[in-house]
Amino acid sequence: MPKLFPLIFSIAGVTCAGIAMVIALTLGQDTLQPILTWVAAGTLVGLLASWIIARKLAEI
């Protein structure tokens, strides 16, 4: 699992952060602070998703 996690996070983390940024811009929050907050939240979601996916793949 330690080798899988960074690989999965490099894809899932960036994807979730990008989705969160699009959500922020769609909601009209176009200043730096709200965008960074949304991106940080998206990165945390990607971190959690990567951890779960890597753990499930390691069980196989």
mmCIF file as Biopython writes it, N, C-alpha, C and O atoms, coordinates in Angstrom:
data_model
#
loop_
_atom_site.group_PDB
_atom_site.id
_atom_site.type_symbol
_atom_site.label_atom_id
_atom_site.label_alt_id
_atom_site.label_comp_id
_atom_site.label_asym_id
_atom_site.label_entity_id
_atom_site.label_seq_id
_atom_site.pdbx_PDB_ins_code
_atom_site.Cartn_x
_atom_site.Cartn_y
_atom_site.Cartn_z
_atom_site.occupancy
_atom_site.B_iso_or_equiv
_atom_site.auth_seq_id
_atom_site.auth_asym_id
_atom_site.pdbx_PDB_model_num
ATOM 1   N N  . MET A ? 1  ? 0.803   -1.198 0.000   1.0 0.0 1  A 1 
ATOM 2   C CA . MET A ? 1  ? 0.000   0.000  0.000   1.0 0.0 1  A 1 
ATOM 3   C C  . MET A ? 1  ? 0.853   1.273  0.000   1.0 0.0 1  A 1 
ATOM 4   O O  . MET A ? 1  ? 0.445   2.254  -0.621  1.0 0.0 1  A 1 
ATOM 5   N N  . PRO A ? 2  ? 2.017   1.309  0.664   1.0 0.0 2  A 1 
ATOM 6   C CA . PRO A ? 2  ? 2.790   2.557  0.654   1.0 0.0 2  A 1 
ATOM 7   C C  . PRO A ? 2  ? 3.198   3.004  -0.751  1.0 0.0 2  A 1 
ATOM 8   O O  . PRO A ? 2  ? 3.360   4.201  -0.988  1.0 0.0 2  A 1 
ATOM 9   N N  . LYS A ? 3  ? 3.364   2.073  -1.677  1.0 0.0 3  A 1 
ATOM 10  C CA . LYS A ? 3  ? 3.735   2.460  -3.034  1.0 0.0 3  A 1 
ATOM 11  C C  . LYS A ? 3  ? 2.521   2.876  -3.857  1.0 0.0 3  A 1 
ATOM 12  O O  . LYS A ? 3  ? 2.644   3.683  -4.779  1.0 0.0 3  A 1 
ATOM 13  N N  . LEU A ? 4  ? 1.367   2.339  -3.535  1.0 0.0 4  A 1 
ATOM 14  C CA . LEU A ? 4  ? 0.154   2.661  -4.290  1.0 0.0 4  A 1 
ATOM 15  C C  . LEU A ? 4  ? -0.399  4.043  -3.949  1.0 0.0 4  A 1 
ATOM 16  O O  . LEU A ? 4  ? -0.888  4.757  -4.824  1.0 0.0 4  A 1 
ATOM 17  N N  . PHE A ? 5  ? -0.318  4.407  -2.687  1.0 0.0 5  A 1 
ATOM 18  C CA . PHE A ? 5  ? -0.959  5.641  -2.236  1.0 0.0 5  A 1 
ATOM 19  C C  . PHE A ? 5  ? -0.487  6.886  -2.982  1.0 0.0 5  A 1 
ATOM 20  O O  . PHE A ? 5  ? -1.331  7.648  -3.454  1.0 0.0 5  A 1 
ATOM 21  N N  . PRO A ? 6  ? 0.835   7.134  -3.115  1.0 0.0 6  A 1 
ATOM 22  C CA . PRO A ? 6  ? 1.239   8.354  -3.835  1.0 0.0 6  A 1 
ATOM 23  C C  . PRO A ? 6  ? 0.811   8.364  -5.296  1.0 0.0 6  A 1 
ATOM 24  O O  . PRO A ? 6  ? 0.489   9.419  -5.843  1.0 0.0 6  A 1 
ATOM 25  N N  . LEU A ? 7  ? 0.806   7.207  -5.925  1.0 0.0 7  A 1 
ATOM 26  C CA . LEU A ? 7  ? 0.382   7.148  -7.327  1.0 0.0 7  A 1 
ATOM 27  C C  . LEU A ? 7  ? -1.093  7.483  -7.477  1.0 0.0 7  A 1 
ATOM 28  O O  . LEU A ? 7  ? -1.482  8.237  -8.369  1.0 0.0 7  A 1 
ATOM 29  N N  . ILE A ? 8  ? -1.899  6.925  -6.610  1.0 0.0 8  A 1 
ATOM 30  C CA . ILE A ? 8  ? -3.336  7.196  -6.680  1.0 0.0 8  A 1 
ATOM 31  C C  . ILE A ? 8  ? -3.619  8.644  -6.292  1.0 0.0 8  A 1 
ATOM 32  O O  . ILE A ? 8  ? -4.471  9.297  -6.895  1.0 0.0 8  A 1 
ATOM 33  N N  . PHE A ? 9  ? -2.900  9.149  -5.279  1.0 0.0 9  A 1 
ATOM 34  C CA . PHE A ? 9  ? -3.133  10.532 -4.846  1.0 0.0 9  A 1 
ATOM 35  C C  . PHE A ? 9  ? -2.743  11.532 -5.920  1.0 0.0 9  A 1 
ATOM 36  O O  . PHE A ? 9  ? -3.359  12.593 -6.031  1.0 0.0 9  A 1 
ATOM 37  N N  . SER A ? 10 ? -1.726  11.208 -6.714  1.0 0.0 10 A 1 
ATOM 38  C CA . SER A ? 10 ? -1.316  12.143 -7.770  1.0 0.0 10 A 1 
ATOM 39  C C  . SER A ? 10 ? -2.419  12.331 -8.806  1.0 0.0 10 A 1 
ATOM 40  O O  . SER A ? 10 ? -2.456  13.353 -9.491  1.0 0.0 10 A 1 
ATOM 41  N N  . ILE A ? 11 ? -3.294  11.376 -8.926  1.0 0.0 11 A 1 
ATOM 42  C CA . ILE A ? 11 ? -4.414  11.499 -9.855  1.0 0.0 11 A 1 
ATOM 43  C C  . ILE A ? 11 ? -5.668  12.002 -9.133  1.0 0.0 11 A 1 
ATOM 44  O O  . ILE A ? 11 ? -6.283  12.982 -9.553  1.0 0.0 11 A 1 
ATOM 45  N N  . ALA A ? 12 ? -6.038  11.327 -8.049  1.0 0.0 12 A 1 
ATOM 46  C CA . ALA A ? 12 ? -7.285  11.657 -7.350  1.0 0.0 12 A 1 
ATOM 47  C C  . ALA A ? 12 ? -7.216  13.013 -6.658  1.0 0.0 12 A 1 
ATOM 48  O O  . ALA A ? 12 ? -8.204  13.749 -6.650  1.0 0.0 12 A 1 
ATOM 49  N N  . GLY A ? 13 ? -6.080  13.354 -6.083  1.0 0.0 13 A 1 
ATOM 50  C CA . GLY A ? 13 ? -5.959  14.622 -5.374  1.0 0.0 13 A 1 
ATOM 51  C C  . GLY A ? 13 ? -6.091  15.814 -6.293  1.0 0.0 13 A 1 
ATOM 52  O O  . GLY A ? 13 ? -6.795  16.776 -5.985  1.0 0.0 13 A 1 
ATOM 53  N N  . VAL A ? 14 ? -5.414  15.746 -7.420  1.0 0.0 14 A 1 
ATOM 54  C CA . VAL A ? 14 ? -5.477  16.847 -8.387  1.0 0.0 14 A 1 
ATOM 55  C C  . VAL A ? 14 ? -6.868  16.948 -9.000  1.0 0.0 14 A 1 
ATOM 56  O O  . VAL A ? 14 ? -7.376  18.047 -9.221  1.0 0.0 14 A 1 
ATOM 57  N N  . THR A ? 15 ? -7.477  15.812 -9.271  1.0 0.0 15 A 1 
ATOM 58  C CA . THR A ? 15 ? -8.815  15.810 -9.853  1.0 0.0 15 A 1 
ATOM 59  C C  . THR A ? 15 ? -9.834  16.417 -8.892  1.0 0.0 15 A 1 
ATOM 60  O O  . THR A ? 15 ? -10.640 17.258 -9.290  1.0 0.0 15 A 1 
ATOM 61  N N  . CYS A ? 16 ? -9.801  15.995 -7.638  1.0 0.0 16 A 1 
ATOM 62  C CA . CYS A ? 16 ? -10.746 16.532 -6.652  1.0 0.0 16 A 1 
ATOM 63  C C  . CYS A ? 16 ? -10.501 18.016 -6.393  1.0 0.0 16 A 1 
ATOM 64  O O  . CYS A ? 16 ? -11.453 18.778 -6.224  1.0 0.0 16 A 1 
ATOM 65  N N  . ALA A ? 17 ? -9.244  18.431 -6.361  1.0 0.0 17 A 1 
ATOM 66  C CA . ALA A ? 17 ? -8.938  19.850 -6.175  1.0 0.0 17 A 1 
ATOM 67  C C  . ALA A ? 17 ? -9.450  20.673 -7.359  1.0 0.0 17 A 1 
ATOM 68  O O  . ALA A ? 17 ? -9.982  21.767 -7.171  1.0 0.0 17 A 1 
ATOM 69  N N  . GLY A ? 18 ? -9.292  20.154 -8.567  1.0 0.0 18 A 1 
ATOM 70  C CA . GLY A ? 18 ? -9.787  20.852 -9.755  1.0 0.0 18 A 1 
ATOM 71  C C  . GLY A ? 18 ? -11.297 20.950 -9.776  1.0 0.0 18 A 1 
ATOM 72  O O  . GLY A ? 18 ? -11.852 21.983 -10.150 1.0 0.0 18 A 1 
ATOM 73  N N  . ILE A ? 19 ? -11.962 19.881 -9.377  1.0 0.0 19 A 1 
ATOM 74  C CA . ILE A ? 19 ? -13.426 19.909 -9.307  1.0 0.0 19 A 1 
ATOM 75  C C  . ILE A ? 19 ? -13.880 20.933 -8.282  1.0 0.0 19 A 1 
ATOM 76  O O  . ILE A ? 19 ? -14.837 21.672 -8.514  1.0 0.0 19 A 1 
ATOM 77  N N  . ALA A ? 20 ? -13.191 20.976 -7.148  1.0 0.0 20 A 1 
ATOM 78  C CA . ALA A ? 20 ? -13.550 21.948 -6.106  1.0 0.0 20 A 1 
ATOM 79  C C  . ALA A ? 20 ? -13.339 23.379 -6.591  1.0 0.0 20 A 1 
ATOM 80  O O  . ALA A ? 20 ? -14.122 24.266 -6.251  1.0 0.0 20 A 1 
ATOM 81  N N  . MET A ? 21 ? -12.300 23.614 -7.375  1.0 0.0 21 A 1 
ATOM 82  C CA . MET A ? 21 ? -12.067 24.961 -7.894  1.0 0.0 21 A 1 
ATOM 83  C C  . MET A ? 21 ? -13.168 25.356 -8.884  1.0 0.0 21 A 1 
ATOM 84  O O  . MET A ? 21 ? -13.618 26.501 -8.885  1.0 0.0 21 A 1 
ATOM 85  N N  . VAL A ? 22 ? -13.593 24.431 -9.706  1.0 0.0 22 A 1 
ATOM 86  C CA . VAL A ? 22 ? -14.691 24.714 -10.634 1.0 0.0 22 A 1 
ATOM 87  C C  . VAL A ? 22 ? -15.976 25.013 -9.861  1.0 0.0 22 A 1 
ATOM 88  O O  . VAL A ? 22 ? -16.742 25.896 -10.246 1.0 0.0 22 A 1 
ATOM 89  N N  . ILE A ? 23 ? -16.211 24.280 -8.774  1.0 0.0 23 A 1 
ATOM 90  C CA . ILE A ? 23 ? -17.390 24.550 -7.943  1.0 0.0 23 A 1 
ATOM 91  C C  . ILE A ? 23 ? -17.319 25.963 -7.376  1.0 0.0 23 A 1 
ATOM 92  O O  . ILE A ? 23 ? -18.308 26.697 -7.398  1.0 0.0 23 A 1 
ATOM 93  N N  . ALA A ? 24 ? -16.145 26.343 -6.867  1.0 0.0 24 A 1 
ATOM 94  C CA . ALA A ? 24 ? -15.989 27.684 -6.299  1.0 0.0 24 A 1 
ATOM 95  C C  . ALA A ? 24 ? -16.263 28.761 -7.345  1.0 0.0 24 A 1 
ATOM 96  O O  . ALA A ? 24 ? -16.964 29.736 -7.072  1.0 0.0 24 A 1 
ATOM 97  N N  . LEU A ? 25 ? -15.719 28.586 -8.520  1.0 0.0 25 A 1 
ATOM 98  C CA . LEU A ? 25 ? -15.921 29.590 -9.574  1.0 0.0 25 A 1 
ATOM 99  C C  . LEU A ? 25 ? -17.361 29.611 -10.067 1.0 0.0 25 A 1 
ATOM 100 O O  . LEU A ? 25 ? -17.880 30.669 -10.425 1.0 0.0 25 A 1 
ATOM 101 N N  . THR A ? 26 ? -18.007 28.454 -10.089 1.0 0.0 26 A 1 
ATOM 102 C CA . THR A ? 26 ? -19.405 28.384 -10.501 1.0 0.0 26 A 1 
ATOM 103 C C  . THR A ? 26 ? -20.305 29.118 -9.506  1.0 0.0 26 A 1 
ATOM 104 O O  . THR A ? 26 ? -21.300 29.734 -9.888  1.0 0.0 26 A 1 
ATOM 105 N N  . LEU A ? 27 ? -19.940 29.041 -8.228  1.0 0.0 27 A 1 
ATOM 106 C CA . LEU A ? 27 ? -20.720 29.719 -7.197  1.0 0.0 27 A 1 
ATOM 107 C C  . LEU A ? 27 ? -20.444 31.214 -7.141  1.0 0.0 27 A 1 
ATOM 108 O O  . LEU A ? 27 ? -21.066 31.931 -6.357  1.0 0.0 27 A 1 
ATOM 109 N N  . GLY A ? 28 ? -19.515 31.689 -7.967  1.0 0.0 28 A 1 
ATOM 110 C CA . GLY A ? 28 ? -19.227 33.115 -8.013  1.0 0.0 28 A 1 
ATOM 111 C C  . GLY A ? 28 ? -18.196 33.572 -7.005  1.0 0.0 28 A 1 
ATOM 112 O O  . GLY A ? 28 ? -18.022 34.772 -6.793  1.0 0.0 28 A 1 
ATOM 113 N N  . GLN A ? 29 ? -17.518 32.640 -6.388  1.0 0.0 29 A 1 
ATOM 114 C CA . GLN A ? 29 ? -16.483 32.986 -5.412  1.0 0.0 29 A 1 
ATOM 115 C C  . GLN A ? 29 ? -15.155 33.078 -6.156  1.0 0.0 29 A 1 
ATOM 116 O O  . GLN A ? 29 ? -14.419 32.096 -6.255  1.0 0.0 29 A 1 
ATOM 117 N N  . ASP A ? 30 ? -14.857 34.262 -6.676  1.0 0.0 30 A 1 
ATOM 118 C CA . ASP A ? 30 ? -13.716 34.405 -7.565  1.0 0.0 30 A 1 
ATOM 119 C C  . ASP A ? 30 ? -12.546 35.177 -6.965  1.0 0.0 30 A 1 
ATOM 120 O O  . ASP A ? 30 ? -11.722 35.726 -7.697  1.0 0.0 30 A 1 
ATOM 121 N N  . THR A ? 31 ? -12.472 35.221 -5.642  1.0 0.0 31 A 1 
ATOM 122 C CA . THR A ? 31 ? -11.304 35.822 -4.998  1.0 0.0 31 A 1 
ATOM 123 C C  . THR A ? 31 ? -10.401 34.711 -4.468  1.0 0.0 31 A 1 
ATOM 124 O O  . THR A ? 31 ? -10.789 33.543 -4.455  1.0 0.0 31 A 1 
ATOM 125 N N  . LEU A ? 32 ? -9.217  35.072 -4.041  1.0 0.0 32 A 1 
ATOM 126 C CA . LEU A ? 32 ? -8.211  34.083 -3.680  1.0 0.0 32 A 1 
ATOM 127 C C  . LEU A ? 32 ? -8.615  33.212 -2.495  1.0 0.0 32 A 1 
ATOM 128 O O  . LEU A ? 32 ? -8.482  31.990 -2.559  1.0 0.0 32 A 1 
ATOM 129 N N  . GLN A ? 33 ? -9.099  33.812 -1.429  1.0 0.0 33 A 1 
ATOM 130 C CA . GLN A ? 33 ? -9.378  33.052 -0.205  1.0 0.0 33 A 1 
ATOM 131 C C  . GLN A ? 33 ? -10.427 31.948 -0.401  1.0 0.0 33 A 1 
ATOM 132 O O  . GLN A ? 33 ? -10.173 30.815 0.005   1.0 0.0 33 A 1 
ATOM 133 N N  . PRO A ? 34 ? -11.578 32.220 -0.996  1.0 0.0 34 A 1 
ATOM 134 C CA . PRO A ? 34 ? -12.545 31.136 -1.193  1.0 0.0 34 A 1 
ATOM 135 C C  . PRO A ? 34 ? -12.037 30.049 -2.137  1.0 0.0 34 A 1 
ATOM 136 O O  . PRO A ? 34 ? -12.319 28.869 -1.930  1.0 0.0 34 A 1 
ATOM 137 N N  . ILE A ? 35 ? -11.299 30.432 -3.156  1.0 0.0 35 A 1 
ATOM 138 C CA . ILE A ? 35 ? -10.773 29.431 -4.085  1.0 0.0 35 A 1 
ATOM 139 C C  . ILE A ? 35 ? -9.785  28.525 -3.368  1.0 0.0 35 A 1 
ATOM 140 O O  . ILE A ? 35 ? -9.832  27.306 -3.534  1.0 0.0 35 A 1 
ATOM 141 N N  . LEU A ? 36 ? -8.890  29.104 -2.574  1.0 0.0 36 A 1 
ATOM 142 C CA . LEU A ? 36 ? -7.926  28.282 -1.832  1.0 0.0 36 A 1 
ATOM 143 C C  . LEU A ? 36 ? -8.614  27.382 -0.816  1.0 0.0 36 A 1 
ATOM 144 O O  . LEU A ? 36 ? -8.181  26.253 -0.587  1.0 0.0 36 A 1 
ATOM 145 N N  . THR A ? 37 ? -9.673  27.873 -0.214  1.0 0.0 37 A 1 
ATOM 146 C CA . THR A ? 37 ? -10.420 27.052 0.742   1.0 0.0 37 A 1 
ATOM 147 C C  . THR A ? 37 ? -11.069 25.866 0.045   1.0 0.0 37 A 1 
ATOM 148 O O  . THR A ? 37 ? -10.999 24.738 0.533   1.0 0.0 37 A 1 
ATOM 149 N N  . TRP A ? 38 ? -11.695 26.120 -1.084  1.0 0.0 38 A 1 
ATOM 150 C CA . TRP A ? 38 ? -12.319 25.034 -1.844  1.0 0.0 38 A 1 
ATOM 151 C C  . TRP A ? 38 ? -11.278 24.033 -2.344  1.0 0.0 38 A 1 
ATOM 152 O O  . TRP A ? 38 ? -11.502 22.823 -2.292  1.0 0.0 38 A 1 
ATOM 153 N N  . VAL A ? 39 ? -10.153 24.531 -2.822  1.0 0.0 39 A 1 
ATOM 154 C CA . VAL A ? 39 ? -9.105  23.630 -3.324  1.0 0.0 39 A 1 
ATOM 155 C C  . VAL A ? 39 ? -8.535  22.789 -2.185  1.0 0.0 39 A 1 
ATOM 156 O O  . VAL A ? 39 ? -8.270  21.602 -2.371  1.0 0.0 39 A 1 
ATOM 157 N N  . ALA A ? 40 ? -8.345  23.382 -1.018  1.0 0.0 40 A 1 
ATOM 158 C CA . ALA A ? 40 ? -7.857  22.621 0.132   1.0 0.0 40 A 1 
ATOM 159 C C  . ALA A ? 40 ? -8.855  21.541 0.538   1.0 0.0 40 A 1 
ATOM 160 O O  . ALA A ? 40 ? -8.466  20.419 0.863   1.0 0.0 40 A 1 
ATOM 161 N N  . ALA A ? 41 ? -10.134 21.880 0.518   1.0 0.0 41 A 1 
ATOM 162 C CA . ALA A ? 41 ? -11.161 20.888 0.841   1.0 0.0 41 A 1 
ATOM 163 C C  . ALA A ? 41 ? -11.178 19.767 -0.203  1.0 0.0 41 A 1 
ATOM 164 O O  . ALA A ? 41 ? -11.321 18.595 0.146   1.0 0.0 41 A 1 
ATOM 165 N N  . GLY A ? 42 ? -11.034 20.122 -1.459  1.0 0.0 42 A 1 
ATOM 166 C CA . GLY A ? 42 ? -10.979 19.108 -2.510  1.0 0.0 42 A 1 
ATOM 167 C C  . GLY A ? 42 ? -9.761  18.213 -2.389  1.0 0.0 42 A 1 
ATOM 168 O O  . GLY A ? 42 ? -9.838  17.014 -2.656  1.0 0.0 42 A 1 
ATOM 169 N N  . THR A ? 43 ? -8.641  18.789 -1.988  1.0 0.0 43 A 1 
ATOM 170 C CA . THR A ? 43 ? -7.433  17.996 -1.787  1.0 0.0 43 A 1 
ATOM 171 C C  . THR A ? 43 ? -7.622  17.018 -0.630  1.0 0.0 43 A 1 
ATOM 172 O O  . THR A ? 43 ? -7.168  15.876 -0.706  1.0 0.0 43 A 1 
ATOM 173 N N  . LEU A ? 44 ? -8.277  17.448 0.425   1.0 0.0 44 A 1 
ATOM 174 C CA . LEU A ? 44 ? -8.548  16.541 1.547   1.0 0.0 44 A 1 
ATOM 175 C C  . LEU A ? 44 ? -9.468  15.392 1.126   1.0 0.0 44 A 1 
ATOM 176 O O  . LEU A ? 44 ? -9.278  14.251 1.546   1.0 0.0 44 A 1 
ATOM 177 N N  . VAL A ? 45 ? -10.450 15.698 0.308   1.0 0.0 45 A 1 
ATOM 178 C CA . VAL A ? 45 ? -11.327 14.640 -0.213  1.0 0.0 45 A 1 
ATOM 179 C C  . VAL A ? 45 ? -10.513 13.672 -1.065  1.0 0.0 45 A 1 
ATOM 180 O O  . VAL A ? 45 ? -10.698 12.458 -0.972  1.0 0.0 45 A 1 
ATOM 181 N N  . GLY A ? 46 ? -9.619  14.197 -1.892  1.0 0.0 46 A 1 
ATOM 182 C CA . GLY A ? 46 ? -8.757  13.341 -2.701  1.0 0.0 46 A 1 
ATOM 183 C C  . GLY A ? 46 ? -7.811  12.506 -1.862  1.0 0.0 46 A 1 
ATOM 184 O O  . GLY A ? 46 ? -7.513  11.363 -2.209  1.0 0.0 46 A 1 
ATOM 185 N N  . LEU A ? 47 ? -7.338  13.068 -0.761  1.0 0.0 47 A 1 
ATOM 186 C CA . LEU A ? 47 ? -6.471  12.330 0.160   1.0 0.0 47 A 1 
ATOM 187 C C  . LEU A ? 47 ? -7.216  11.155 0.773   1.0 0.0 47 A 1 
ATOM 188 O O  . LEU A ? 47 ? -6.701  10.039 0.818   1.0 0.0 47 A 1 
ATOM 189 N N  . LEU A ? 48 ? -8.422  11.409 1.241   1.0 0.0 48 A 1 
ATOM 190 C CA . LEU A ? 48 ? -9.237  10.351 1.829   1.0 0.0 48 A 1 
ATOM 191 C C  . LEU A ? 48 ? -9.593  9.291  0.788   1.0 0.0 48 A 1 
ATOM 192 O O  . LEU A ? 48 ? -9.515  8.095  1.067   1.0 0.0 48 A 1 
ATOM 193 N N  . ALA A ? 49 ? -9.978  9.719  -0.392  1.0 0.0 49 A 1 
ATOM 194 C CA . ALA A ? 49 ? -10.329 8.771  -1.443  1.0 0.0 49 A 1 
ATOM 195 C C  . ALA A ? 49 ? -9.122  7.930  -1.845  1.0 0.0 49 A 1 
ATOM 196 O O  . ALA A ? 49 ? -9.262  6.731  -2.084  1.0 0.0 49 A 1 
ATOM 197 N N  . SER A ? 50 ? -7.951  8.533  -1.922  1.0 0.0 50 A 1 
ATOM 198 C CA . SER A ? 50 ? -6.739  7.800  -2.283  1.0 0.0 50 A 1 
ATOM 199 C C  . SER A ? 50 ? -6.394  6.761  -1.234  1.0 0.0 50 A 1 
ATOM 200 O O  . SER A ? 50 ? -5.996  5.643  -1.562  1.0 0.0 50 A 1 
ATOM 201 N N  . TRP A ? 51 ? -6.547  7.131  0.020   1.0 0.0 51 A 1 
ATOM 202 C CA . TRP A ? 51 ? -6.263  6.200  1.117   1.0 0.0 51 A 1 
ATOM 203 C C  . TRP A ? 51 ? -7.189  4.979  1.041   1.0 0.0 51 A 1 
ATOM 204 O O  . TRP A ? 51 ? -6.739  3.841  1.176   1.0 0.0 51 A 1 
ATOM 205 N N  . ILE A ? 52 ? -8.475  5.227  0.825   1.0 0.0 52 A 1 
ATOM 206 C CA . ILE A ? 52 ? -9.449  4.135  0.757   1.0 0.0 52 A 1 
ATOM 207 C C  . ILE A ? 52 ? -9.183  3.255  -0.457  1.0 0.0 52 A 1 
ATOM 208 O O  . ILE A ? 52 ? -9.211  2.029  -0.348  1.0 0.0 52 A 1 
ATOM 209 N N  . ILE A ? 53 ? -8.927  3.860  -1.606  1.0 0.0 53 A 1 
ATOM 210 C CA . ILE A ? 53 ? -8.679  3.091  -2.828  1.0 0.0 53 A 1 
ATOM 211 C C  . ILE A ? 53 ? -7.411  2.261  -2.700  1.0 0.0 53 A 1 
ATOM 212 O O  . ILE A ? 53 ? -7.398  1.093  -3.089  1.0 0.0 53 A 1 
ATOM 213 N N  . ALA A ? 54 ? -6.338  2.847  -2.158  1.0 0.0 54 A 1 
ATOM 214 C CA . ALA A ? 54 ? -5.092  2.116  -2.002  1.0 0.0 54 A 1 
ATOM 215 C C  . ALA A ? 54 ? -5.256  0.948  -1.030  1.0 0.0 54 A 1 
ATOM 216 O O  . ALA A ? 54 ? -4.710  -0.133 -1.253  1.0 0.0 54 A 1 
ATOM 217 N N  . ARG A ? 55 ? -6.004  1.167  0.036   1.0 0.0 55 A 1 
ATOM 218 C CA . ARG A ? 55 ? -6.230  0.084  1.003   1.0 0.0 55 A 1 
ATOM 219 C C  . ARG A ? 55 ? -7.027  -1.054 0.364   1.0 0.0 55 A 1 
ATOM 220 O O  . ARG A ? 55 ? -6.719  -2.226 0.581   1.0 0.0 55 A 1 
ATOM 221 N N  . LYS A ? 56 ? -8.044  -0.712 -0.416  1.0 0.0 56 A 1 
ATOM 222 C CA . LYS A ? 56 ? -8.855  -1.743 -1.083  1.0 0.0 56 A 1 
ATOM 223 C C  . LYS A ? 56 ? -8.026  -2.500 -2.123  1.0 0.0 56 A 1 
ATOM 224 O O  . LYS A ? 56 ? -8.168  -3.716 -2.250  1.0 0.0 56 A 1 
ATOM 225 N N  . LEU A ? 57 ? -7.173  -1.811 -2.859  1.0 0.0 57 A 1 
ATOM 226 C CA . LEU A ? 57 ? -6.344  -2.488 -3.850  1.0 0.0 57 A 1 
ATOM 227 C C  . LEU A ? 57 ? -5.283  -3.362 -3.207  1.0 0.0 57 A 1 
ATOM 228 O O  . LEU A ? 57 ? -4.905  -4.389 -3.770  1.0 0.0 57 A 1 
ATOM 229 N N  . ALA A ? 58 ? -4.797  -2.972 -2.040  1.0 0.0 58 A 1 
ATOM 230 C CA . ALA A ? 58 ? -3.792  -3.777 -1.348  1.0 0.0 58 A 1 
ATOM 231 C C  . ALA A ? 58 ? -4.387  -5.080 -0.808  1.0 0.0 58 A 1 
ATOM 232 O O  . ALA A ? 58 ? -3.664  -6.055 -0.603  1.0 0.0 58 A 1 
ATOM 233 N N  . GLU A ? 59 ? -5.696  -5.097 -0.579  1.0 0.0 59 A 1 
ATOM 234 C CA . GLU A ? 59 ? -6.350  -6.305 -0.083  1.0 0.0 59 A 1 
ATOM 235 C C  . GLU A ? 59 ? -6.494  -7.367 -1.159  1.0 0.0 59 A 1 
ATOM 236 O O  . GLU A ? 59 ? -6.634  -8.552 -0.856  1.0 0.0 59 A 1 
ATOM 237 N N  . ILE A ? 60 ? -6.461  -6.950 -2.399  1.0 0.0 60 A 1 
ATOM 238 C CA . ILE A ? 60 ? -6.692  -7.901 -3.501  1.0 0.0 60 A 1 
ATOM 239 C C  . ILE A ? 60 ? -5.517  -8.827 -3.651  1.0 0.0 60 A 1 
ATOM 240 O O  . ILE A ? 60 ? -5.523  -9.696 -4.523  1.0 0.0 60 A 1 
#
